[in-house]
Amino acid sequence: MRIHVATDHAGLEFSQQLQEHLREQGHEIVDHGPAEYDALDDYPSFCINAAQAVANDWANGSKSLGVVFGGSGNGEQIAANKVTGVRAALAWSDATAQLAREHNNANVISIGARQHEIADALRFIDIFIAEPFPGEERHLRRISQLAEYEQTGKIAGKSVLGSVGTVVPPMVESETPAGNA
């Protein structure tokens, strides 16, 4: 299977070990960066590129998966989930890695490289890759609702709030949202 991999500086050493591990299992690895250590690098472009490559593969009829990671895995998961058609799941245990595929048909897994020993993280990834999506109706229905919302901003037959804008600006602690003073 083709596996798209991305990280940031926090996971660079782990990325090299992971790629070796996956190649030994016979997987085709595509590394989306970074190529070298830079303590000031930014994960979004690396993770978005890996996630977009997964989405592109699926759109072209070739199933692939992605693995993104950084210090916590949180930002990397958020970045990957910005790509239409990607379902990135943060895995922190065997069960969350398995359920990401079994219930959500996740196509990208995110791991916190600073949160786990390498052996544990590799096990989570192996479980994720090996777990098939059984396609139960309830899970298909839910995944379809997510895709529908992603495309239209609505879910047929469900009540969802409308968007008031397209960009939510970052706020620092000293800022107070309007109306909450």
C-alpha positions as CSV (number, residue, x, y, z in Angstrom):
1,M,0.0,0.0,0.0
2,R,1.1,3.6,-0.6
3,I,1.6,5.5,2.6
4,H,2.0,9.3,2.6
5,V,4.0,10.6,5.5
6,A,4.5,14.1,6.9
7,T,5.8,15.6,10.2
8,D,7.5,18.7,11.5
9,H,10.8,19.1,13.4
10,A,9.4,17.4,16.5
11,G,8.8,14.1,14.6
12,L,11.7,14.1,12.1
13,E,13.7,11.4,13.8
14,F,10.6,9.3,14.3
15,S,9.6,9.8,10.6
16,Q,12.9,8.2,9.5
17,Q,12.3,5.2,11.7
18,L,8.7,4.9,10.7
19,Q,9.5,5.0,7.0
20,E,12.1,2.3,7.4
21,H,9.6,0.2,9.4
22,L,6.9,0.6,6.7
23,R,9.3,-0.1,3.8
24,E,10.3,-3.3,5.6
25,Q,6.6,-4.3,5.5
26,G,6.5,-3.8,1.7
27,H,4.7,-0.4,1.7
28,E,5.5,2.3,-0.8
29,I,6.4,5.4,1.1
30,V,6.0,9.0,-0.1
31,D,7.7,11.5,2.2
32,H,6.1,15.0,2.2
33,G,8.7,16.5,4.5
34,P,10.5,18.0,6.0
35,A,13.7,16.9,4.5
36,E,15.9,18.3,7.3
37,Y,15.7,19.5,10.8
38,D,14.5,23.1,11.3
39,A,13.2,24.0,14.7
40,L,11.2,26.8,13.2
41,D,9.4,24.8,10.5
42,D,5.6,24.8,10.2
43,Y,3.7,21.6,10.0
44,P,0.6,22.7,8.0
45,S,2.0,22.6,4.5
46,F,3.7,19.2,5.1
47,C,0.6,17.6,6.6
48,I,-1.8,19.2,4.0
49,N,0.4,17.9,1.2
50,A,0.3,14.4,2.6
51,A,-3.4,14.5,3.1
52,Q,-4.0,16.0,-0.3
53,A,-1.9,13.2,-1.9
54,V,-4.1,10.6,-0.1
55,A,-7.3,12.4,-1.4
56,N,-5.8,12.6,-4.9
57,D,-4.9,8.9,-4.8
58,W,-8.5,7.9,-3.8
59,A,-10.0,10.2,-6.4
60,N,-7.8,8.5,-9.0
61,G,-9.0,5.0,-7.9
62,S,-5.8,4.1,-5.9
63,K,-6.3,3.5,-2.2
64,S,-3.6,4.9,0.0
65,L,-3.3,6.1,3.6
66,G,-1.5,8.9,5.4
67,V,0.5,9.2,8.6
68,V,1.0,12.7,10.0
69,F,2.7,13.5,13.3
70,G,4.3,16.2,15.4
71,G,4.8,16.9,19.0
72,S,1.2,16.3,20.1
73,G,-0.4,15.2,16.8
74,N,-3.2,17.7,17.3
75,G,-2.2,20.4,14.9
76,E,-1.2,17.8,12.3
77,Q,-4.6,16.2,12.5
78,I,-6.3,19.6,12.2
79,A,-4.2,20.4,9.1
80,A,-4.9,17.1,7.4
81,N,-8.7,17.5,8.1
82,K,-8.7,20.7,6.1
83,V,-8.4,18.7,2.9
84,T,-11.7,17.7,1.4
85,G,-12.3,14.0,1.6
86,V,-9.8,13.4,4.3
87,R,-10.8,11.9,7.6
88,A,-7.8,12.2,9.9
89,A,-8.0,10.6,13.4
90,L,-5.7,11.3,16.3
91,A,-4.6,7.9,17.7
92,W,-3.2,7.5,21.2
93,S,-4.0,3.8,21.9
94,D,-4.5,0.5,20.1
95,A,-8.2,1.0,20.3
96,T,-8.3,4.5,18.9
97,A,-6.1,3.4,16.0
98,Q,-8.4,0.4,15.2
99,L,-11.7,2.3,15.6
100,A,-10.4,5.1,13.4
101,R,-10.6,2.7,10.5
102,E,-13.3,0.4,11.7
103,H,-15.9,3.1,12.5
104,N,-14.7,6.2,10.7
105,N,-12.9,4.8,7.6
106,A,-10.2,7.3,8.5
107,N,-7.6,7.6,5.7
108,V,-5.0,9.5,7.7
109,I,-3.7,8.8,11.2
110,S,-2.1,11.4,13.4
111,I,0.3,10.6,16.2
112,G,2.0,12.7,18.9
113,A,5.6,11.8,18.5
114,R,6.5,13.3,21.8
115,Q,3.6,11.5,23.5
116,H,4.6,7.9,22.9
117,E,7.5,5.6,22.8
118,I,8.4,4.7,19.2
119,A,7.3,1.0,19.7
120,D,3.8,2.1,20.7
121,A,3.5,4.6,17.9
122,L,4.6,2.1,15.4
123,R,2.0,-0.4,16.8
124,F,-0.8,2.2,16.5
125,I,0.2,2.8,12.9
126,D,0.4,-0.9,12.1
127,I,-3.0,-1.5,13.6
128,F,-4.5,1.4,11.6
129,I,-3.0,0.2,8.3
130,A,-4.1,-3.4,8.9
131,E,-7.7,-2.7,10.0
132,P,-10.3,-2.9,7.2
133,F,-13.4,-0.8,7.1
134,P,-16.3,-3.2,7.2
135,G,-18.7,-0.7,5.8
136,E,-21.5,-1.2,8.3
137,E,-24.6,0.9,7.4
138,R,-24.5,3.1,10.5
139,H,-20.9,4.0,9.9
140,L,-21.4,4.6,6.2
141,R,-24.4,6.9,7.0
142,R,-22.4,9.0,9.4
143,I,-19.4,9.3,7.1
144,S,-21.8,10.3,4.3
145,Q,-23.2,13.0,6.6
146,L,-19.8,14.4,7.2
147,A,-19.0,14.4,3.5
148,E,-22.3,16.1,2.7
149,Y,-21.6,18.8,5.2
150,E,-18.1,19.3,3.9
151,Q,-19.5,19.8,0.4
152,T,-22.7,21.7,1.1
153,G,-22.7,23.0,4.7
154,K,-25.9,21.0,5.3
155,I,-27.0,17.5,6.3
156,A,-30.3,16.4,4.7
157,G,-32.9,15.8,7.3
158,K,-30.7,17.2,10.1
159,S,-30.6,20.5,11.8
160,V,-27.1,22.1,11.6
161,L,-26.2,25.7,12.4
162,G,-25.4,27.9,9.4
163,S,-22.0,29.6,9.0
164,V,-21.7,33.3,9.8
165,G,-18.4,33.6,8.0
166,T,-15.6,31.6,6.5
167,V,-12.7,32.6,8.8
168,V,-12.5,32.3,12.5
169,P,-9.5,34.5,13.5
170,P,-7.1,33.2,16.1
171,M,-7.5,34.7,19.5
172,V,-4.9,35.2,22.2
173,E,-5.9,34.8,25.8
174,S,-5.9,38.6,26.4
175,E,-8.7,39.0,23.8
176,T,-12.3,38.6,24.7
177,P,-14.9,37.7,22.1
178,A,-17.4,40.5,21.5
179,G,-20.4,40.3,23.8
180,N,-18.5,38.3,26.5
181,A,-17.1,41.3,28.4
